[in-house]
Protein backbone atom coordinates (compact mmCIF):
# COMPACT_ATOMS: atom_id res chain seq x y z
CA UNK A 1 0.00 0.00 0.00
CA UNK A 2 1.27 3.45 -0.88
CA UNK A 3 1.46 6.29 1.64
CA UNK A 4 -1.57 8.55 1.15
CA UNK A 5 0.66 11.55 1.92
CA UNK A 6 2.84 10.60 -1.05
CA UNK A 7 -0.22 10.53 -3.29
CA UNK A 8 -1.31 13.96 -2.03
CA UNK A 9 2.06 15.70 -2.15
CA UNK A 10 3.64 14.09 -5.23
CA UNK A 11 0.60 13.31 -7.34
CA UNK A 12 2.30 14.06 -10.66
CA UNK A 13 5.29 11.79 -9.90
CA UNK A 14 3.02 8.96 -8.76
CA UNK A 15 0.83 9.32 -11.84
CA UNK A 16 3.87 9.26 -14.14
CA UNK A 17 5.17 6.07 -12.51
CA UNK A 18 1.81 4.31 -12.61
CA UNK A 19 1.24 5.40 -16.23
CA UNK A 20 4.19 3.18 -17.25
CA UNK A 21 1.94 0.19 -16.55
CA UNK A 22 -0.15 1.16 -19.60
CA UNK A 23 -3.40 0.46 -17.75
CA UNK A 24 -5.86 3.36 -17.66
CA UNK A 25 -7.94 1.70 -14.94
CA UNK A 26 -5.03 2.16 -12.51
CA UNK A 27 -4.98 5.91 -13.14
CA UNK A 28 -8.76 5.97 -12.73
CA UNK A 29 -8.36 4.24 -9.36
CA UNK A 30 -5.74 6.83 -8.39
CA UNK A 31 -8.17 9.64 -9.22
CA UNK A 32 -10.88 7.90 -7.18
CA UNK A 33 -8.53 7.57 -4.19
CA UNK A 34 -7.57 11.24 -4.33
CA UNK A 35 -11.24 12.22 -4.51
CA UNK A 36 -12.09 9.91 -1.60
CA UNK A 37 -9.16 11.32 0.39
CA UNK A 38 -10.46 14.86 -0.15
CA UNK A 39 -13.86 13.75 1.13
CA UNK A 40 -12.21 12.09 4.13
CA UNK A 41 -10.30 15.24 5.05
CA UNK A 42 -13.43 17.40 4.81
CA UNK A 43 -15.32 15.09 7.15
CA UNK A 44 -12.31 14.95 9.47
CA UNK A 45 -12.28 18.76 9.59
CA UNK A 46 -16.00 18.75 10.48
CA UNK A 47 -15.39 16.22 13.26
CA UNK A 48 -12.56 18.32 14.67
CA UNK A 49 -14.70 21.46 14.55
CA UNK A 50 -17.59 19.72 16.33
CA UNK A 51 -15.18 18.36 18.92
CA UNK A 52 -13.78 21.85 19.44
CA UNK A 53 -17.29 23.31 19.72
CA UNK A 54 -18.34 20.69 22.26
CA UNK A 55 -15.24 21.32 24.37
CA UNK A 56 -15.81 25.07 24.30
CA UNK A 57 -19.42 24.69 25.39
CA UNK A 58 -18.42 22.23 28.13
CA UNK A 59 -15.99 24.85 29.43
CA UNK A 60 -18.78 27.44 29.22
CA UNK A 61 -21.01 25.23 31.38
CA UNK A 62 -18.28 25.04 34.01
CA UNK A 63 -17.93 28.82 33.91
CA UNK A 64 -21.69 29.36 34.21
CA UNK A 65 -21.86 26.91 37.11
CA UNK A 66 -19.18 28.88 38.95
CA UNK A 67 -21.07 32.09 38.28
CA UNK A 68 -24.32 30.37 39.34
CA UNK A 69 -25.98 31.24 36.04
CA UNK A 70 -28.47 29.24 33.99
CA UNK A 71 -26.74 26.77 31.66
CA UNK A 72 -29.64 24.55 30.56
CA UNK A 73 -29.59 25.95 27.04
CA UNK A 74 -25.85 25.27 26.74
CA UNK A 75 -26.36 21.67 27.94
CA UNK A 76 -28.82 21.13 25.07
CA UNK A 77 -26.28 22.62 22.67
CA UNK A 78 -23.58 20.26 23.99
CA UNK A 79 -25.94 17.32 23.60
CA UNK A 80 -26.68 18.27 19.99
CA UNK A 81 -22.97 18.81 19.24
CA UNK A 82 -22.21 15.38 20.73
CA UNK A 83 -24.87 13.74 18.56
CA UNK A 84 -23.66 15.57 15.45
CA UNK A 85 -20.08 14.55 16.24
CA UNK A 86 -21.07 10.90 16.67
CA UNK A 87 -22.80 10.90 13.27
CA UNK A 88 -19.82 12.53 11.59
CA UNK A 89 -17.39 10.11 13.26
CA UNK A 90 -19.47 7.20 12.00
CA UNK A 91 -19.36 8.70 8.50
CA UNK A 92 -15.61 9.29 8.90
CA UNK A 93 -14.98 5.66 9.87
CA UNK A 94 -16.98 4.46 6.85
CA UNK A 95 -15.08 6.70 4.42
CA UNK A 96 -11.73 5.76 6.05
CA UNK A 97 -12.47 2.06 5.49
CA UNK A 98 -13.44 2.75 1.87
CA UNK A 99 -10.28 4.82 1.38
CA UNK A 100 -8.06 2.04 2.72
CA UNK A 101 -9.81 -0.52 0.54
CA UNK A 102 -9.27 1.68 -2.52
CA UNK A 103 -5.64 2.34 -1.55
CA UNK A 104 -4.98 -1.41 -1.42
CA UNK A 105 -5.81 -1.57 -5.14
CA UNK A 106 -3.22 1.03 -6.17
CA UNK A 107 -0.03 -0.79 -7.30
CA UNK A 108 3.42 -0.22 -5.88
CA UNK A 109 5.66 2.35 -7.51
CA UNK A 110 8.10 0.66 -9.88
CA UNK A 111 11.86 0.96 -9.97
CA UNK A 112 13.05 2.98 -12.96
CA UNK A 113 14.85 -0.07 -14.40
CA UNK A 114 11.61 -2.04 -14.89
CA UNK A 115 11.07 -2.36 -18.68
CA UNK A 116 7.77 -1.22 -20.17
CA UNK A 117 5.76 -4.05 -21.68
CA UNK A 118 2.34 -5.64 -22.01
CA UNK A 119 2.90 -9.18 -20.73
CA UNK A 120 5.49 -11.93 -20.15
CA UNK A 121 6.51 -11.84 -23.82
CA UNK A 122 7.95 -8.36 -23.22
CA UNK A 123 10.16 -9.40 -20.30
CA UNK A 124 13.80 -8.54 -20.99
CA UNK A 125 16.45 -11.25 -20.83
CA UNK A 126 19.34 -10.35 -18.52
CA UNK A 127 21.56 -13.42 -18.83
CA UNK A 128 21.78 -17.09 -19.84
CA UNK A 129 23.87 -19.62 -17.98
CA UNK A 130 24.64 -23.21 -19.03
CA UNK A 131 23.65 -25.45 -21.92
CA UNK A 132 21.59 -28.59 -22.31
CA UNK A 133 23.40 -31.93 -22.42
CA UNK A 134 23.47 -33.48 -25.90
CA UNK A 135 21.23 -36.53 -25.64
CA UNK A 136 21.64 -37.78 -29.21
CA UNK A 137 17.96 -38.73 -29.50
CA UNK A 138 14.53 -37.10 -29.34
CA UNK A 139 13.76 -36.56 -25.64
CA UNK A 140 10.55 -37.84 -24.11
CA UNK A 141 8.21 -35.79 -21.99
CA UNK A 142 8.80 -36.20 -18.25
CA UNK A 143 5.26 -37.45 -17.70
CA UNK A 144 5.68 -40.25 -20.22
CA UNK A 145 9.01 -41.24 -18.63
CA UNK A 146 7.55 -41.25 -15.12
CA UNK A 147 4.46 -43.25 -16.09
CA UNK A 148 6.56 -45.85 -17.88
CA UNK A 149 8.77 -46.19 -14.79
CA UNK A 150 5.77 -46.42 -12.45
CA UNK A 151 6.88 -43.35 -10.48
CA UNK A 152 3.69 -41.31 -10.88
CA UNK A 153 0.00 -42.20 -10.75
CA UNK A 154 -2.44 -39.63 -12.07
CA UNK A 155 -5.44 -41.91 -12.62
CA UNK A 156 -5.81 -42.94 -8.98
CA UNK A 157 -5.11 -39.37 -7.82
CA UNK A 158 -7.79 -38.14 -10.20
CA UNK A 159 -10.17 -40.76 -8.79
CA UNK A 160 -9.76 -39.61 -5.18
CA UNK A 161 -8.91 -35.89 -5.53
CA UNK A 162 -9.65 -34.77 -9.09
CA UNK A 163 -7.60 -33.37 -11.96
CA UNK A 164 -4.32 -31.65 -11.12
CA UNK A 165 -3.23 -34.00 -8.32
CA UNK A 166 -0.72 -36.88 -8.40
CA UNK A 167 0.67 -39.72 -6.37
CA UNK A 168 4.46 -39.39 -6.47
CA UNK A 169 6.08 -42.75 -5.80
CA UNK A 170 9.43 -44.35 -5.12
CA UNK A 171 12.46 -42.50 -6.45
CA UNK A 172 10.32 -39.55 -7.62
CA UNK A 173 9.04 -38.89 -4.10
CA UNK A 174 12.58 -39.32 -2.78
CA UNK A 175 13.88 -36.86 -5.39
CA UNK A 176 11.30 -34.31 -4.24
CA UNK A 177 12.41 -34.64 -0.61
CA UNK A 178 16.09 -34.64 -1.61
CA UNK A 179 15.73 -31.36 -3.50
CA UNK A 180 13.97 -29.82 -0.51
CA UNK A 181 16.68 -31.00 1.90
CA UNK A 182 19.43 -29.82 -0.46
CA UNK A 183 17.87 -26.35 -0.66
CA UNK A 184 17.22 -26.09 3.09
CA UNK A 185 20.85 -26.97 3.86
CA UNK A 186 22.03 -24.57 1.15
CA UNK A 187 20.12 -21.60 2.63
CA UNK A 188 20.77 -22.50 6.27
CA UNK A 189 24.52 -22.31 5.57
CA UNK A 190 23.94 -18.78 4.26
CA UNK A 191 22.29 -17.60 7.46
CA UNK A 192 18.61 -18.15 6.67
CA UNK A 193 16.31 -19.27 9.50
CA UNK A 194 14.40 -22.40 8.49
CA UNK A 195 10.65 -21.92 9.03
CA UNK A 196 7.74 -24.28 8.60
CA UNK A 197 4.74 -21.91 8.71
CA UNK A 198 1.03 -22.58 9.14
CA UNK A 199 -0.41 -24.00 5.93
CA UNK A 200 -3.55 -21.89 6.38
CA UNK A 201 -3.98 -18.15 6.77
CA UNK A 202 -6.84 -15.87 7.80
CA UNK A 203 -8.31 -13.33 5.42
CA UNK A 204 -6.97 -10.22 7.21
CA UNK A 205 -3.26 -11.10 6.86
CA UNK A 206 -3.90 -12.32 3.32
CA UNK A 207 -5.33 -8.91 2.41
CA UNK A 208 -2.06 -7.41 3.64
CA UNK A 209 0.20 -9.89 1.89
CA UNK A 210 -1.26 -9.71 -1.61
CA UNK A 211 -4.05 -8.35 -3.77
CA UNK A 212 -6.67 -10.80 -2.57
CA UNK A 213 -9.30 -9.53 -5.02
CA UNK A 214 -7.15 -10.84 -7.88
CA UNK A 215 -5.58 -13.79 -6.07
CA UNK A 216 -8.62 -15.24 -4.30
CA UNK A 217 -9.94 -17.01 -7.39
CA UNK A 218 -6.87 -19.29 -7.47
CA UNK A 219 -6.97 -20.11 -3.75
CA UNK A 220 -8.73 -22.78 -1.73
CA UNK A 221 -11.01 -21.34 0.97
CA UNK A 222 -12.03 -23.44 3.96
CA UNK A 223 -15.83 -23.37 4.19
CA UNK A 224 -17.29 -22.07 7.47
CA UNK A 225 -13.85 -20.83 8.58
CA UNK A 226 -11.97 -17.60 8.01
CA UNK A 227 -9.08 -19.58 6.51
CA UNK A 228 -7.36 -20.13 3.18
CA UNK A 229 -4.88 -22.85 2.22
CA UNK A 230 -1.64 -21.00 1.49
CA UNK A 231 -0.55 -20.53 -2.12
CA UNK A 232 3.09 -20.13 -1.03
CA UNK A 233 5.02 -19.96 2.25
CA UNK A 234 5.85 -16.35 1.31
CA UNK A 235 2.40 -15.35 2.56
CA UNK A 236 2.54 -16.63 6.17
CA UNK A 237 6.17 -15.52 6.42
CA UNK A 238 5.32 -12.00 5.21
CA UNK A 239 2.64 -11.72 7.89
CA UNK A 240 4.84 -13.16 10.68
CA UNK A 241 5.44 -9.69 12.20
CA UNK A 242 2.04 -8.18 11.33
CA UNK A 243 1.27 -5.14 13.55
CA UNK A 244 4.70 -5.28 15.21
CA UNK A 245 7.64 -2.89 15.55
CA UNK A 246 11.03 -4.53 14.92
CA UNK A 247 14.38 -3.51 16.36
CA UNK A 248 16.68 -2.26 13.59
CA UNK A 249 19.62 -4.04 15.25
CA UNK A 250 17.93 -7.37 14.45
CA UNK A 251 17.54 -6.55 10.75
CA UNK A 252 17.83 -8.04 8.23
CA UNK A 253 15.79 -11.08 9.22
CA UNK A 254 16.13 -13.87 6.66
CA UNK A 255 13.69 -16.78 6.47
CA UNK A 256 13.76 -20.03 4.52
CA UNK A 257 10.14 -21.18 4.32
CA UNK A 258 9.16 -24.80 3.71
CA UNK A 259 5.63 -25.71 2.72
CA UNK A 260 3.29 -27.39 0.31
CA UNK A 261 1.47 -24.86 -1.86
CA UNK A 262 -2.18 -25.10 -2.87
CA UNK A 263 -3.61 -23.41 -5.97
CA UNK A 264 -6.85 -23.94 -7.83
CA UNK A 265 -5.34 -22.78 -11.13
CA UNK A 266 -4.04 -25.30 -13.61
CA UNK A 267 -4.31 -23.34 -16.82
CA UNK A 268 -3.33 -24.07 -20.38
CA UNK A 269 0.38 -24.52 -20.97
CA UNK A 270 0.50 -26.89 -23.95
CA UNK A 271 2.23 -30.13 -23.07
CA UNK A 272 2.84 -28.79 -19.55
CA UNK A 273 -0.88 -28.98 -18.80
CA UNK A 274 -0.33 -32.70 -18.26
CA UNK A 275 2.39 -33.39 -15.74
CA UNK A 276 4.26 -31.75 -12.90
CA UNK A 277 4.59 -28.22 -14.25
CA UNK A 278 1.31 -26.79 -12.96
CA UNK A 279 -0.49 -28.65 -10.18
CA UNK A 280 -3.02 -27.92 -7.45
CA UNK A 281 -0.53 -29.07 -4.80
CA UNK A 282 3.26 -28.83 -4.92
CA UNK A 283 6.24 -28.27 -2.64
CA UNK A 284 8.32 -25.11 -2.59
CA UNK A 285 11.15 -23.55 -0.59
CA UNK A 286 10.87 -19.77 -0.33
CA UNK A 287 13.34 -17.08 0.68
CA UNK A 288 11.94 -14.09 2.59
CA UNK A 289 13.66 -11.03 4.07
CA UNK A 290 12.65 -8.15 6.36
CA UNK A 291 15.18 -5.29 6.21
CA UNK A 292 15.85 -1.58 6.58
CA UNK A 293 14.94 0.46 3.47
CA UNK A 294 18.54 1.31 2.61
CA UNK A 295 19.48 -2.39 2.41
CA UNK A 296 16.72 -3.76 0.21
CA UNK A 297 18.36 -3.48 -3.22
CA UNK A 298 21.56 -5.09 -1.99
CA UNK A 299 19.49 -7.94 -0.54
CA UNK A 300 17.47 -8.20 -3.74
CA UNK A 301 20.76 -9.04 -5.48
CA UNK A 302 21.58 -11.54 -2.71
CA UNK A 303 18.28 -13.38 -3.21
CA UNK A 304 18.98 -13.62 -6.92
CA UNK A 305 22.49 -14.93 -6.35
CA UNK A 306 21.18 -17.59 -3.96
CA UNK A 307 18.75 -18.86 -6.58
CA UNK A 308 21.33 -18.87 -9.36
CA UNK A 309 24.01 -20.53 -7.23
CA UNK A 310 21.54 -23.26 -6.33
CA UNK A 311 20.74 -24.09 -9.96
CA UNK A 312 24.42 -23.95 -10.86
CA UNK A 313 25.11 -26.59 -8.20
CA UNK A 314 22.28 -28.70 -9.59
CA UNK A 315 23.76 -28.36 -13.07
CA UNK A 316 20.54 -27.01 -14.57
CA UNK A 317 20.83 -24.36 -17.32
CA UNK A 318 18.81 -21.20 -16.68
CA UNK A 319 18.20 -17.64 -17.70
CA UNK A 320 17.15 -14.51 -15.80
CA UNK A 321 14.59 -12.01 -17.12
CA UNK A 322 13.73 -8.51 -15.92
CA UNK A 323 9.94 -8.62 -15.57
CA UNK A 324 8.13 -5.87 -17.49
CA UNK A 325 5.47 -3.46 -16.22
CA UNK A 326 2.56 -5.49 -17.59
CA UNK A 327 3.69 -8.72 -15.93
CA UNK A 328 4.89 -7.28 -12.62
CA UNK A 329 1.76 -7.45 -10.47
CA UNK A 330 0.86 -4.80 -7.91
CA UNK A 331 3.09 -5.74 -4.94
CA UNK A 332 6.65 -5.65 -6.31
CA UNK A 333 8.68 -2.58 -7.23
CA UNK A 334 10.93 -4.81 -9.34
CA UNK A 335 11.06 -8.50 -10.14
CA UNK A 336 13.49 -10.92 -11.73
CA UNK A 337 12.20 -14.28 -12.94
CA UNK A 338 14.54 -17.27 -13.07
CA UNK A 339 13.66 -19.71 -15.84
CA UNK A 340 15.24 -23.13 -16.28
CA UNK A 341 15.96 -24.74 -19.64
CA UNK A 342 13.98 -27.87 -20.43
CA UNK A 343 14.96 -30.67 -22.81
CA UNK A 344 12.71 -29.28 -25.56
CA UNK A 345 14.76 -26.06 -25.60
CA UNK A 346 12.10 -23.97 -23.86
CA UNK A 347 12.73 -21.89 -20.73
CA UNK A 348 10.16 -22.28 -17.95
CA UNK A 349 9.77 -20.02 -14.90
CA UNK A 350 10.74 -21.54 -11.55
CA UNK A 351 11.10 -18.50 -9.34
CA UNK A 352 10.27 -14.83 -8.95
CA UNK A 353 12.58 -12.48 -7.04
CA UNK A 354 10.62 -9.46 -5.81
CA UNK A 355 11.62 -6.33 -3.93
CA UNK A 356 8.32 -5.10 -2.49
CA UNK A 357 9.95 -2.03 -0.84
CA UNK A 358 7.64 -0.81 1.98
CA UNK A 359 4.43 -1.59 0.05
CA UNK A 360 3.71 -4.97 1.66
CA UNK A 361 4.92 -3.90 5.11
CA UNK A 362 2.60 -0.88 5.06
CA UNK A 363 -0.36 -3.15 4.28
CA UNK A 364 0.67 -5.42 7.18
CA UNK A 365 1.75 -2.57 9.49
CA UNK A 366 5.29 -3.88 10.07
CA UNK A 367 7.57 -1.07 11.25
CA UNK A 368 11.01 -0.70 12.83
CA UNK A 369 12.82 1.50 15.34
CA UNK A 370 16.53 2.20 15.77
CA UNK A 371 16.58 0.97 19.37
CA UNK A 372 14.52 0.13 22.44
CA UNK A 373 12.39 3.10 23.46
CA UNK A 374 13.26 5.12 20.37
CA UNK A 375 10.58 6.48 18.01
CA UNK A 376 9.37 4.40 15.08
CA UNK A 377 11.62 5.11 12.10
CA UNK A 378 9.29 3.82 9.39
CA UNK A 379 8.16 0.68 7.63
CA UNK A 380 10.54 -2.19 6.88
CA UNK A 381 11.14 -3.39 3.34
CA UNK A 382 10.17 -6.94 2.40
CA UNK A 383 11.66 -9.17 -0.28
CA UNK A 384 10.92 -12.68 -1.48
CA UNK A 385 12.30 -15.15 -3.98
CA UNK A 386 11.56 -18.77 -4.69
CA UNK A 387 14.57 -20.88 -3.82
CA UNK A 388 13.16 -23.99 -5.47
CA UNK A 389 9.80 -25.25 -6.69
CA UNK A 390 10.57 -28.96 -6.61
CA UNK A 391 7.99 -30.17 -9.13
CA UNK A 392 9.24 -27.87 -11.91
CA UNK A 393 12.87 -28.51 -11.06
CA UNK A 394 12.24 -32.25 -11.20
CA UNK A 395 11.02 -31.86 -14.79
CA UNK A 396 14.43 -30.50 -15.79
CA UNK A 397 16.30 -33.14 -13.79
CA UNK A 398 14.24 -35.92 -15.38
CA UNK A 399 14.05 -34.70 -18.98
CA UNK A 400 17.64 -33.44 -19.17
CA UNK A 401 19.09 -36.66 -17.72
CA UNK A 402 17.04 -39.31 -19.53
CA UNK A 403 18.54 -42.20 -21.42
CA UNK A 404 17.44 -43.51 -24.80
CA UNK A 405 15.91 -46.62 -23.18
CA UNK A 406 13.63 -44.44 -21.01
CA UNK A 407 15.64 -44.76 -17.82
CA UNK A 408 16.80 -41.69 -15.91
ROMAR-242799 format. One record per residue (C-alpha): x, y, z. Coordinates in steps of 0.2 Angstrom, whole numbers, padded with zeros to 4 digits. Layout:
> X|Y|Z
...
REM end
This chain:
> 0000|0000|0000
> 0006|0017|-0004
> 0007|0031|0008
> -0008|0043|0006
> 0003|0058|0010
> 0014|0053|-0005
> -0001|0053|-0016
> -0007|0070|-0010
> 0010|0079|-0011
> 0018|0070|-0026
> 0003|0067|-0037
> 0012|0070|-0053
> 0026|0059|-0049
> 0015|0045|-0044
> 0004|0047|-0059
> 0019|0046|-0071
> 0026|0030|-0063
> 0009|0022|-0063
> 0006|0027|-0081
> 0021|0016|-0086
> 0010|0001|-0083
> -0001|0006|-0098
> -0017|0002|-0089
> -0029|0017|-0088
> -0040|0008|-0075
> -0025|0011|-0063
> -0025|0030|-0066
> -0044|0030|-0064
> -0042|0021|-0047
> -0029|0034|-0042
> -0041|0048|-0046
> -0054|0040|-0036
> -0043|0038|-0021
> -0038|0056|-0022
> -0056|0061|-0023
> -0060|0050|-0008
> -0046|0057|0002
> -0052|0074|-0001
> -0069|0069|0006
> -0061|0060|0021
> -0051|0076|0025
> -0067|0087|0024
> -0077|0075|0036
> -0062|0075|0047
> -0061|0094|0048
> -0080|0094|0052
> -0077|0081|0066
> -0063|0092|0073
> -0073|0107|0073
> -0088|0099|0082
> -0076|0092|0095
> -0069|0109|0097
> -0086|0117|0099
> -0092|0103|0111
> -0076|0107|0122
> -0079|0125|0121
> -0097|0123|0127
> -0092|0111|0141
> -0080|0124|0147
> -0094|0137|0146
> -0105|0126|0157
> -0091|0125|0170
> -0090|0144|0170
> -0108|0147|0171
> -0109|0135|0186
> -0096|0144|0195
> -0105|0160|0191
> -0122|0152|0197
> -0130|0156|0180
> -0142|0146|0170
> -0134|0134|0158
> -0148|0123|0153
> -0148|0130|0135
> -0129|0126|0134
> -0132|0108|0140
> -0144|0106|0125
> -0131|0113|0113
> -0118|0101|0120
> -0130|0087|0118
> -0133|0091|0100
> -0115|0094|0096
> -0111|0077|0104
> -0124|0069|0093
> -0118|0078|0077
> -0100|0073|0081
> -0105|0054|0083
> -0114|0055|0066
> -0099|0063|0058
> -0087|0051|0066
> -0097|0036|0060
> -0097|0043|0043
> -0078|0046|0044
> -0075|0028|0049
> -0085|0022|0034
> -0075|0033|0022
> -0059|0029|0030
> -0062|0010|0027
> -0067|0014|0009
> -0051|0024|0007
> -0040|0010|0014
> -0049|-0003|0003
> -0046|0008|-0013
> -0028|0012|-0008
> -0025|-0007|-0007
> -0029|-0008|-0026
> -0016|0005|-0031
> 0000|-0004|-0036
> 0017|-0001|-0029
> 0028|0012|-0038
> 0040|0003|-0049
> 0059|0005|-0050
> 0065|0015|-0065
> 0074|0000|-0072
> 0058|-0010|-0074
> 0055|-0012|-0093
> 0039|-0006|-0101
> 0029|-0020|-0108
> 0012|-0028|-0110
> 0014|-0046|-0104
> 0027|-0060|-0101
> 0033|-0059|-0119
> 0040|-0042|-0116
> 0051|-0047|-0101
> 0069|-0043|-0105
> 0082|-0056|-0104
> 0097|-0052|-0093
> 0108|-0067|-0094
> 0109|-0085|-0099
> 0119|-0098|-0090
> 0123|-0116|-0095
> 0118|-0127|-0110
> 0108|-0143|-0112
> 0117|-0160|-0112
> 0117|-0167|-0129
> 0106|-0183|-0128
> 0108|-0189|-0146
> 0090|-0194|-0148
> 0073|-0186|-0147
> 0069|-0183|-0128
> 0053|-0189|-0121
> 0041|-0179|-0110
> 0044|-0181|-0091
> 0026|-0187|-0088
> 0028|-0201|-0101
> 0045|-0206|-0093
> 0038|-0206|-0076
> 0022|-0216|-0080
> 0033|-0229|-0089
> 0044|-0231|-0074
> 0029|-0232|-0062
> 0034|-0217|-0052
> 0018|-0207|-0054
> 0000|-0211|-0054
> -0012|-0198|-0060
> -0027|-0210|-0063
> -0029|-0215|-0045
> -0026|-0197|-0039
> -0039|-0191|-0051
> -0051|-0204|-0044
> -0049|-0198|-0026
> -0045|-0179|-0028
> -0048|-0174|-0045
> -0038|-0167|-0060
> -0022|-0158|-0056
> -0016|-0170|-0042
> -0004|-0184|-0042
> 0003|-0199|-0032
> 0022|-0197|-0032
> 0030|-0214|-0029
> 0047|-0222|-0026
> 0062|-0212|-0032
> 0052|-0198|-0038
> 0045|-0194|-0020
> 0063|-0197|-0014
> 0069|-0184|-0027
> 0057|-0172|-0021
> 0062|-0173|-0003
> 0080|-0173|-0008
> 0079|-0157|-0017
> 0070|-0149|-0003
> 0083|-0155|0009
> 0097|-0149|-0002
> 0089|-0132|-0003
> 0086|-0130|0015
> 0104|-0135|0019
> 0110|-0123|0006
> 0101|-0108|0013
> 0104|-0112|0031
> 0123|-0112|0028
> 0120|-0094|0021
> 0111|-0088|0037
> 0093|-0091|0033
> 0082|-0096|0048
> 0072|-0112|0042
> 0053|-0110|0045
> 0039|-0121|0043
> 0024|-0110|0044
> 0005|-0113|0046
> -0002|-0120|0030
> -0018|-0109|0032
> -0020|-0091|0034
> -0034|-0079|0039
> -0042|-0067|0027
> -0035|-0051|0036
> -0016|-0056|0034
> -0020|-0062|0017
> -0027|-0045|0012
> -0010|-0037|0018
> 0001|-0049|0009
> -0006|-0049|-0008
> -0020|-0042|-0019
> -0033|-0054|-0013
> -0047|-0048|-0025
> -0036|-0054|-0039
> -0028|-0069|-0030
> -0043|-0076|-0021
> -0050|-0085|-0037
> -0034|-0096|-0037
> -0035|-0101|-0019
> -0044|-0114|-0009
> -0055|-0107|0005
> -0060|-0117|0020
> -0079|-0117|0021
> -0086|-0110|0037
> -0069|-0104|0043
> -0060|-0088|0040
> -0045|-0098|0033
> -0037|-0101|0016
> -0024|-0114|0011
> -0008|-0105|0007
> -0003|-0103|-0011
> 0015|-0101|-0005
> 0025|-0100|0011
> 0029|-0082|0007
> 0012|-0077|0013
> 0013|-0083|0031
> 0031|-0078|0032
> 0027|-0060|0026
> 0013|-0059|0039
> 0024|-0066|0053
> 0027|-0048|0061
> 0010|-0041|0057
> 0006|-0026|0068
> 0024|-0026|0076
> 0038|-0014|0078
> 0055|-0023|0075
> 0072|-0018|0082
> 0083|-0011|0068
> 0098|-0020|0076
> 0090|-0037|0072
> 0088|-0033|0054
> 0089|-0040|0041
> 0079|-0055|0046
> 0081|-0069|0033
> 0068|-0084|0032
> 0069|-0100|0023
> 0051|-0106|0022
> 0046|-0124|0019
> 0028|-0129|0014
> 0016|-0137|0002
> 0007|-0124|-0009
> -0011|-0125|-0014
> -0018|-0117|-0030
> -0034|-0120|-0039
> -0027|-0114|-0056
> -0020|-0127|-0068
> -0022|-0117|-0084
> -0017|-0120|-0102
> 0002|-0123|-0105
> 0002|-0134|-0120
> 0011|-0151|-0115
> 0014|-0144|-0098
> -0004|-0145|-0094
> -0002|-0164|-0091
> 0012|-0167|-0079
> 0021|-0159|-0064
> 0023|-0141|-0071
> 0007|-0134|-0065
> -0002|-0143|-0051
> -0015|-0140|-0037
> -0003|-0145|-0024
> 0016|-0144|-0025
> 0031|-0141|-0013
> 0042|-0126|-0013
> 0056|-0118|-0003
> 0054|-0099|-0002
> 0067|-0085|0003
> 0060|-0070|0013
> 0068|-0055|0020
> 0063|-0041|0032
> 0076|-0026|0031
> 0079|-0008|0033
> 0075|0002|0017
> 0093|0007|0013
> 0097|-0012|0012
> 0084|-0019|0001
> 0092|-0017|-0016
> 0108|-0025|-0010
> 0097|-0040|-0003
> 0087|-0041|-0019
> 0104|-0045|-0027
> 0108|-0058|-0014
> 0091|-0067|-0016
> 0095|-0068|-0035
> 0112|-0075|-0032
> 0106|-0088|-0020
> 0094|-0094|-0033
> 0107|-0094|-0047
> 0120|-0103|-0036
> 0108|-0116|-0032
> 0104|-0120|-0050
> 0122|-0120|-0054
> 0126|-0133|-0041
> 0111|-0143|-0048
> 0119|-0142|-0065
> 0103|-0135|-0073
> 0104|-0122|-0087
> 0094|-0106|-0083
> 0091|-0088|-0089
> 0086|-0073|-0079
> 0073|-0060|-0086
> 0069|-0043|-0080
> 0050|-0043|-0078
> 0041|-0029|-0087
> 0027|-0017|-0081
> 0013|-0027|-0088
> 0018|-0044|-0080
> 0024|-0036|-0063
> 0009|-0037|-0052
> 0004|-0024|-0040
> 0015|-0029|-0025
> 0033|-0028|-0032
> 0043|-0013|-0036
> 0055|-0024|-0047
> 0055|-0042|-0051
> 0067|-0055|-0059
> 0061|-0071|-0065
> 0073|-0086|-0065
> 0068|-0099|-0079
> 0076|-0116|-0081
> 0080|-0124|-0098
> 0070|-0139|-0102
> 0075|-0153|-0114
> 0064|-0146|-0128
> 0074|-0130|-0128
> 0061|-0120|-0119
> 0064|-0109|-0104
> 0051|-0111|-0090
> 0049|-0100|-0075
> 0054|-0108|-0058
> 0055|-0092|-0047
> 0051|-0074|-0045
> 0063|-0062|-0035
> 0053|-0047|-0029
> 0058|-0032|-0020
> 0042|-0025|-0012
> 0050|-0010|-0004
> 0038|-0004|0010
> 0022|-0008|0000
> 0019|-0025|0008
> 0025|-0019|0026
> 0013|-0004|0025
> -0002|-0016|0021
> 0003|-0027|0036
> 0009|-0013|0047
> 0026|-0019|0050
> 0038|-0005|0056
> 0055|-0003|0064
> 0064|0008|0077
> 0083|0011|0079
> 0083|0005|0097
> 0073|0001|0112
> 0062|0015|0117
> 0066|0026|0102
> 0053|0032|0090
> 0047|0022|0075
> 0058|0026|0061
> 0046|0019|0047
> 0041|0003|0038
> 0053|-0011|0034
> 0056|-0017|0017
> 0051|-0035|0012
> 0058|-0046|-0001
> 0055|-0063|-0007
> 0062|-0076|-0020
> 0058|-0094|-0023
> 0073|-0104|-0019
> 0066|-0120|-0027
> 0049|-0126|-0033
> 0053|-0145|-0033
> 0040|-0151|-0046
> 0046|-0139|-0060
> 0064|-0143|-0055
> 0061|-0161|-0056
> 0055|-0159|-0074
> 0072|-0153|-0079
> 0081|-0166|-0069
> 0071|-0180|-0077
> 0070|-0174|-0095
> 0088|-0167|-0096
> 0095|-0183|-0089
> 0085|-0197|-0098
> 0093|-0211|-0107
> 0087|-0218|-0124
> 0080|-0233|-0116
> 0068|-0222|-0105
> 0078|-0224|-0089
> 0084|-0208|-0080
REM end
